């Protein structure tokens, strides 16, 4: 759990550094915790690290917080690359 908290802090920090206060909802309003925890259930810690890095990269590139569908897509891409099967009940399968 510690790495999920650390990654959430990093995402919040990236958002604070990158986004204008008028850019929308707070990091806490998004399902990043659920996504990171779901990735931990499917893969290893490096997959969790990669998802957090991809979310932060998306924030820097688009200057917005990635929405749920974008995060699901990022996670599915990681699973595909690493050869992880996504269970039907996974957050990423929706």
Secondary structure, DSSP 8 states (H G I E B T S, - for coil): -HHHHHHHHHHHHHHHHHS-GGG-S-GGGSSHHHHHHHHHHHS-HHHHHHHHHHHHHHHHHHSS---HHHHHHHHHHHHHHHT----TTSGGG-
